[in-house]
Amino acid sequence: MYDALFEDEDDVLLGSPLSKLMDIIFNANNDVVRFDLENFIRRRAALEMVLEEKLGEDFSREIDIFMVQNRDDVETKMKSLSIELMGDIVSKSE
């Protein structure tokens, strides 16, 4: 369904989802961007706390290993999260 978004970085979005996210972050309503970035950081903090609880203090090494072993899936998820955050910011900025 969304495969076209991930085929070519210069395709549908005229740049990678990450580069378009950066464009939106720097041009959207500052209050909206701050709110969504704060929420993103809060969720990241909670995820790190869960991982530390489940995997111990060395969870960062486990993440590095996972990223190497699942490079393509991580890239796809990163693009998906970028698109999701873009959508959140744009929809609140209108």
Wavefront OBJ file of the C-alpha trace (Angstrom):
o trace
v 0.000 0.000 0.000
v 2.747 2.472 0.956
v 5.544 0.797 -0.989
v 5.796 3.728 -3.406
v 6.804 5.999 -0.537
v 9.861 3.884 0.151
v 11.006 3.031 -3.384
v 12.995 6.099 -4.316
v 14.117 8.902 -2.054
v 13.408 11.424 -4.810
v 10.007 9.999 -5.632
v 6.654 10.973 -4.079
v 7.973 13.264 -1.331
v 10.755 14.847 -3.420
v 13.299 13.723 -0.846
v 13.593 11.108 1.825
v 10.953 11.018 4.576
v 13.643 12.089 7.034
v 14.677 15.106 4.948
v 11.042 16.139 4.489
v 10.498 15.780 8.244
v 13.383 18.172 8.819
v 11.828 20.647 6.356
v 8.536 20.459 8.211
v 10.164 20.779 11.641
v 11.943 23.976 10.602
v 8.910 25.505 8.858
v 5.869 24.403 10.872
v 4.270 26.127 13.833
v 6.934 26.242 16.542
v 4.518 25.348 19.368
v 3.261 22.282 17.499
v 6.787 21.108 16.713
v 7.886 21.587 20.331
v 4.859 19.636 21.591
v 5.388 16.722 19.196
v 9.154 16.577 19.744
v 8.651 16.648 23.509
v 6.170 13.785 23.178
v 8.634 11.887 20.973
v 11.430 12.329 23.551
v 9.085 11.300 26.396
v 8.216 8.084 24.546
v 11.899 7.435 23.796
v 12.730 7.874 27.480
v 9.993 5.434 28.470
v 11.165 2.900 25.871
v 14.736 3.131 27.137
v 13.546 2.623 30.705
v 11.555 -0.471 29.675
v 14.542 -1.855 27.773
v 16.872 -1.221 30.693
v 14.425 -2.971 33.006
v 14.100 -5.967 30.675
v 17.649 -6.218 29.302
v 19.773 -4.527 31.949
v 22.062 -1.560 31.616
v 23.710 -2.994 28.492
v 20.537 -2.560 26.409
v 22.339 -0.064 24.153
v 24.632 -2.826 22.895
v 21.599 -5.008 22.209
v 20.075 -2.171 20.166
v 23.284 -1.775 18.152
v 23.365 -5.500 17.390
v 19.680 -5.460 16.425
v 20.208 -2.477 14.110
v 23.049 -4.229 12.291
v 21.145 -7.506 11.974
v 17.903 -5.818 10.853
v 19.213 -2.851 8.885
v 16.515 -2.849 6.178
v 13.643 -3.248 8.640
v 15.058 -0.489 10.838
v 15.338 1.840 7.818
v 11.750 1.083 6.835
v 10.529 1.726 10.385
v 12.528 4.950 10.539
v 10.861 6.171 7.335
v 7.466 5.169 8.677
v 8.026 7.032 11.955
v 9.220 10.096 10.036
v 6.045 10.074 7.952
v 3.904 9.597 11.054
v 5.557 12.531 12.850
v 5.217 14.680 9.711
v 1.514 13.882 9.585
v 1.067 14.760 13.251
v 2.838 18.106 12.874
v 1.165 19.074 9.601
v -2.329 18.149 10.791
v -1.936 20.271 13.932
v -0.411 23.181 12.033
v -3.338 23.701 9.666
l 1 2 3 4 5 6 7 8 9 10 11 12 13 14 15 16 17 18 19 20 21 22 23 24 25 26 27 28 29 30 31 32 33 34 35 36 37 38 39 40 41 42 43 44 45 46 47 48 49 50 51 52 53 54 55 56 57 58 59 60 61 62 63 64 65 66 67 68 69 70 71 72 73 74 75 76 77 78 79 80 81 82 83 84 85 86 87 88 89 90 91 92 93 94
